[in-house]
Amino acid sequence: MIKILYFARLREQLGVAEEPFTLPAGDCTIADLLAHLRRRGGLWADVLGEGETLMTAVNQELARPHTPVGDGDEVAIFPPVTGG
């Protein structure tokens, strides 16, 4: 099981700040996880859609789509931020 954290507009749009999540069997990457979440359909498919620009981190380290995710990990999903 992993812990997924949602930040900024994702948290507002999805109505959830965090959730426990049981990984599918076999190897899992960030891309696999996002695809699984999109399969929930509706709002999940829209907010986490493949055309959306999202940032992710695994255990507080920035992650890429091919980054592996395993039991006990904490995965953060958030929109890109800019400073000024």
Backbone as a printed PyTorch tensor [residue, N CA C, xyz], in Angstrom:
tensor([[[  0.8430,  -1.1740,   0.0000],
         [  0.0000,   0.0000,   0.0000],
         [  0.8850,   1.2320,   0.0000]],

        [[  0.4360,   2.2670,  -0.7220],
         [  1.1450,   3.5380,  -0.7370],
         [  0.2030,   4.6250,  -0.2110]],

        [[  0.7630,   5.7900,  -0.0030],
         [ -0.0270,   6.9480,   0.3910],
         [  0.1050,   7.9670,  -0.7350]],

        [[ -1.0360,   8.4200,  -1.2710],
         [ -1.0370,   9.4270,  -2.3230],
         [ -1.4830,  10.7510,  -1.7200]],

        [[ -0.7090,  11.7950,  -1.9940],
         [ -1.0230,  13.1490,  -1.5420],
         [ -1.3590,  14.0000,  -2.7620]],

        [[ -2.4400,  14.7550,  -2.6780],
         [ -2.8540,  15.6570,  -3.7610],
         [ -2.6930,  17.0900,  -3.2730]],

        [[ -2.1300,  17.9520,  -4.1160],
         [ -1.8580,  19.3260,  -3.7140],
         [ -2.5240,  20.3360,  -4.6410]],

        [[ -2.6950,  21.5440,  -4.0990],
         [ -3.1860,  22.7190,  -4.8270],
         [ -4.5260,  22.4400,  -5.5030]],

        [[ -4.6570,  22.7900,  -6.7710],
         [ -5.9480,  22.6580,  -7.4570],
         [ -6.4050,  21.2120,  -7.5610]],

        [[ -5.4660,  20.2630,  -7.5610],
         [ -5.8630,  18.8530,  -7.6300],
         [ -6.6480,  18.4670,  -6.3810]],

        [[ -6.1700,  18.9140,  -5.2390],
         [ -6.8590,  18.6260,  -3.9770],
         [ -8.2530,  19.2550,  -3.9990]],

        [[ -8.3470,  20.4790,  -4.5010],
         [ -9.6370,  21.1680,  -4.5520],
         [-10.5880,  20.4930,  -5.5330]],

        [[-10.0970,  20.1630,  -6.7140],
         [-10.9610,  19.5790,  -7.7370],
         [-11.4130,  18.1620,  -7.3870]],

        [[-10.5090,  17.3720,  -6.8290],
         [-10.8460,  15.9840,  -6.5030],
         [-11.5270,  15.8520,  -5.1520]],

        [[-11.4080,  16.8790,  -4.3140],
         [-12.0510,  16.8430,  -3.0040],
         [-11.3890,  15.9080,  -2.0180]],

        [[-10.1110,  15.6230,  -2.2330],
         [ -9.3710,  14.7300,  -1.3300],
         [ -7.9280,  15.2250,  -1.2320]],

        [[ -7.4010,  15.2440,  -0.0140],
         [ -6.0210,  15.6870,   0.2000],
         [ -5.0380,  14.5220,   0.1540]],

        [[ -5.4950,  13.3580,   0.6160],
         [ -4.6330,  12.1770,   0.5960],
         [ -5.5000,  10.9350,   0.6530]],

        [[ -4.8990,   9.8250,   0.2280],
         [ -5.6130,   8.5480,   0.2920],
         [ -4.6100,   7.3990,   0.3100]],

        [[ -4.9620,   6.3290,   1.0020],
         [ -4.1710,   5.1060,   0.8870],
         [ -4.5470,   4.4450,  -0.4330]],

        [[ -3.6010,   3.7610,  -1.0380],
         [ -3.8610,   3.1480,  -2.3360],
         [ -3.1180,   1.8240,  -2.4200]],

        [[ -3.8280,   0.7770,  -2.7890],
         [ -3.2050,  -0.5320,  -2.9800],
         [ -2.7220,  -0.6350,  -4.4080]],

        [[ -1.4370,  -0.8750,  -4.5590],
         [ -0.8430,  -0.9710,  -5.8890],
         [ -1.3250,  -2.2210,  -6.6170]],

        [[ -1.4650,  -2.1160,  -7.9480],
         [ -1.7870,  -3.3150,  -8.7190],
         [ -0.6100,  -4.2890,  -8.6480]],

        [[ -0.8730,  -5.5520,  -8.9000],
         [  0.1780,  -6.5780,  -8.8580],
         [  1.2500,  -6.2810,  -9.9120]],

        [[  2.4620,  -6.6540,  -9.6090],
         [  3.5680,  -6.4700, -10.5480],
         [  4.2550,  -5.1340, -10.3610]],

        [[  5.1820,  -4.8550, -11.2560],
         [  5.9210,  -3.5980, -11.1940],
         [  4.9890,  -2.4330, -11.4930]],

        [[  5.2330,  -1.3240, -10.8280],
         [  4.3860,  -0.1450, -11.0090],
         [  5.2750,   1.0870, -11.0990]],

        [[  4.9590,   1.9620, -12.0440],
         [  5.6610,   3.2290, -12.2020],
         [  4.6700,   4.3650, -11.9650]],

        [[  5.1780,   5.5670, -11.9250],
         [  4.3010,   6.7430, -11.8160],
         [  3.2980,   6.7500, -12.9640]],

        [[  3.7410,   6.4670, -14.1810],
         [  2.8290,   6.4400, -15.3350],
         [  1.7290,   5.4040, -15.1330]],

        [[  2.0860,   4.2420, -14.6170],
         [  1.0860,   3.1910, -14.3520],
         [  0.0800,   3.6620, -13.2980]],

        [[  0.5890,   4.2890, -12.2500],
         [ -0.2770,   4.7610, -11.1720],
         [ -1.2730,   5.7940, -11.6880]],

        [[ -0.7840,   6.7670, -12.4610],
         [ -1.6760,   7.7910, -13.0020],
         [ -2.7160,   7.1820, -13.9340]],

        [[ -2.3110,   6.2170, -14.7450],
         [ -3.2600,   5.5470, -15.6390],
         [ -4.3350,   4.8250, -14.8290]],

        [[ -3.9320,   4.1820, -13.7570],
         [ -4.8960,   3.4760, -12.9070],
         [ -5.8900,   4.4630, -12.2710]],

        [[ -5.3900,   5.5910, -11.7930],
         [ -6.2680,   6.5960, -11.2050],
         [ -7.2310,   7.1700, -12.2470]],

        [[ -6.7530,   7.3880, -13.4720],
         [ -7.6240,   7.8950, -14.5520],
         [ -8.7420,   6.9170, -14.8660]],

        [[ -8.4820,   5.6280, -14.7150],
         [ -9.5090,   4.6140, -15.0050],
         [-10.6950,   4.6830, -14.0440]],

        [[-10.5790,   5.4520, -12.9870],
         [-11.7320,   5.6870, -12.1170],
         [-12.8300,   6.4240, -12.8920]],

        [[-12.4150,   7.1050, -13.9510],
         [-13.3580,   7.8070, -14.8200],
         [-13.7740,   9.1650, -14.2860]],

        [[-14.7150,   9.7790, -14.9810],
         [-15.2810,  11.0630, -14.5830],
         [-14.2470,  12.1240, -14.2820]],

        [[-14.4040,  12.7280, -13.1210],
         [-13.5210,  13.8030, -12.6880],
         [-12.0600,  13.3650, -12.6400]],

        [[-11.8180,  12.1370, -12.2100],
         [-10.4430,  11.6280, -12.1280],
         [ -9.7920,  11.6140, -13.5020]],

        [[-10.5200,  11.1760, -14.5020],
         [ -9.9780,  11.1360, -15.8640],
         [ -9.7120,  12.5460, -16.3870]],

        [[-10.5760,  13.4910, -16.0240],
         [-10.3990,  14.8700, -16.4770],
         [ -9.2300,  15.5490, -15.7820]],

        [[ -9.2170,  15.4990, -14.4540],
         [ -8.2140,  16.2150, -13.6650],
         [ -6.8150,  15.6320, -13.8560]],

        [[ -6.7130,  14.3090, -13.9840],
         [ -5.4140,  13.6460, -14.1300],
         [ -5.1620,  13.2070, -15.5730]],

        [[ -5.9050,  13.7930, -16.5210],
         [ -5.8250,  13.4050, -17.9240],
         [ -4.4230,  13.4680, -18.5010]],

        [[ -4.2000,  12.6660, -19.5240],
         [ -2.8750,  12.5870, -20.1330],
         [ -2.4060,  13.9290, -20.6790]],

        [[ -3.3230,  14.8100, -21.0520],
         [ -2.9550,  16.1330, -21.5620],
         [ -2.6240,  17.1360, -20.4750]],

        [[ -2.9050,  16.7770, -19.2260],
         [ -2.6330,  17.6800, -18.1070],
         [ -1.1490,  17.6620, -17.7450]],

        [[ -0.6270,  18.8270, -17.3990],
         [  0.7560,  18.9140, -16.9310],
         [  0.7490,  18.7180, -15.4230]],

        [[  1.3550,  17.6300, -14.9850],
         [  1.4010,  17.2920, -13.5670],
         [  2.8360,  17.0150, -13.1520]],

        [[  3.1290,  17.3140, -11.9100],
         [  4.4140,  16.9730, -11.3160],
         [  4.1490,  15.8770, -10.2940]],

        [[  5.1530,  15.0390, -10.0750],
         [  5.0230,  13.9840,  -9.0770],
         [  6.3160,  13.8750,  -8.2800]],

        [[  6.1790,  13.3430,  -7.0860],
         [  7.3350,  13.0620,  -6.2460],
         [  7.0860,  11.7320,  -5.5320]],

        [[  8.1400,  10.9710,  -5.3750],
         [  8.0820,   9.7260,  -4.6150],
         [  9.0100,   9.8980,  -3.4240]],

        [[  8.4380,   9.7920,  -2.2430],
         [  9.2050,   9.9730,  -1.0080],
         [  9.9700,  11.2940,  -1.0040]],

        [[  9.2760,  12.3530,  -1.4470],
         [  9.7700,  13.7290,  -1.4540],
         [ 10.9180,  13.9730,  -2.4250]],

        [[ 11.0620,  13.0930,  -3.4160],
         [ 12.0460,  13.2780,  -4.4870],
         [ 11.2780,  13.4130,  -5.7870]],

        [[ 11.5560,  14.4520,  -6.5800],
         [ 10.8540,  14.6110,  -7.8480],
         [ 10.9590,  13.3370,  -8.6680]],

        [[  9.8490,  12.9880,  -9.3000],
         [  9.7710,  11.7280, -10.0390],
         [  9.3910,  11.9850, -11.4950]],

        [[  9.7360,  11.0260, -12.3340],
         [  9.3830,  11.0540, -13.7520],
         [  8.4050,   9.9060, -14.0020]],

        [[  7.7860,   9.8740, -15.1820],
         [  6.8180,   8.8040, -15.4560],
         [  7.3650,   7.3910, -15.2550]],

        [[  8.6540,   7.1720, -15.5220],
         [  9.2270,   5.8270, -15.4040],
         [  9.7330,   5.4960, -13.9830]],

        [[  9.5910,   6.4400, -13.0510],
         [ 10.0400,   6.1970, -11.6760],
         [  9.2060,   5.0820, -11.0460]],

        [[  9.8570,   4.0730, -10.4660],
         [  9.1050,   2.9850,  -9.8270],
         [  8.4320,   3.4340,  -8.5350]],

        [[  7.3110,   2.7940,  -8.2410],
         [  6.5650,   3.0330,  -7.0110],
         [  6.3860,   1.6820,  -6.3260]],

        [[  6.6610,   1.6170,  -5.0230],
         [  6.5440,   0.3550,  -4.3110],
         [  5.8210,   0.5200,  -2.9860]],

        [[  5.4870,  -0.6020,  -2.3790],
         [  4.7960,  -0.5980,  -1.0870],
         [  5.5160,   0.2970,  -0.0950]],

        [[  4.7380,   1.0800,   0.6340],
         [  5.2860,   1.9550,   1.6560],
         [  5.6860,   3.3300,   1.1600]],

        [[  5.6610,   3.5320,  -0.1540],
         [  6.0570,   4.8310,  -0.7000],
         [  4.9740,   5.8740,  -0.4730]],

        [[  5.4060,   7.1200,  -0.4590],
         [  4.5050,   8.2680,  -0.4330],
         [  4.6410,   8.9530,  -1.7860]],

        [[  3.5220,   9.1030,  -2.4840],
         [  3.5210,   9.7190,  -3.8110],
         [  2.7350,  11.0160,  -3.7390]],

        [[  3.3660,  12.1120,  -4.1440],
         [  2.7050,  13.4070,  -4.1970],
         [  2.4190,  13.7330,  -5.6610]],

        [[  1.2130,  14.2590,  -5.9100],
         [  0.8220,  14.6760,  -7.2620],
         [  0.3880,  16.1330,  -7.1550]],

        [[  0.9650,  17.0000,  -8.0140],
         [  0.6770,  18.4150,  -7.9080],
         [  0.8870,  19.0950,  -9.2580]],

        [[  0.2300,  20.2430,  -9.4570],
         [  0.4440,  20.9840, -10.6870],
         [  1.7990,  21.6950, -10.6140]],

        [[  2.3710,  22.0370, -11.7760],
         [  3.6270,  22.7800, -11.7380],
         [  3.3960,  24.1470, -11.0850]],

        [[  4.4150,  24.6560, -10.4600],
         [  4.3200,  25.9670,  -9.8230],
         [  5.3400,  26.8940, -10.4300]],

        [[  5.0230,  28.1670, -10.4050],
         [  5.9740,  29.1630, -10.8840],
         [  6.1830,  30.1770,  -9.7920]],

        [[  7.3060,  30.7980,  -9.8220],
         [  7.6080,  31.8250,  -8.8420],
         [  7.8720,  33.1460,  -9.5420]],

        [[  7.9430,  34.1620,  -8.7700],
         [  8.1950,  35.4330,  -9.4220],
         [  8.5400,  36.4980,  -8.4570]]])
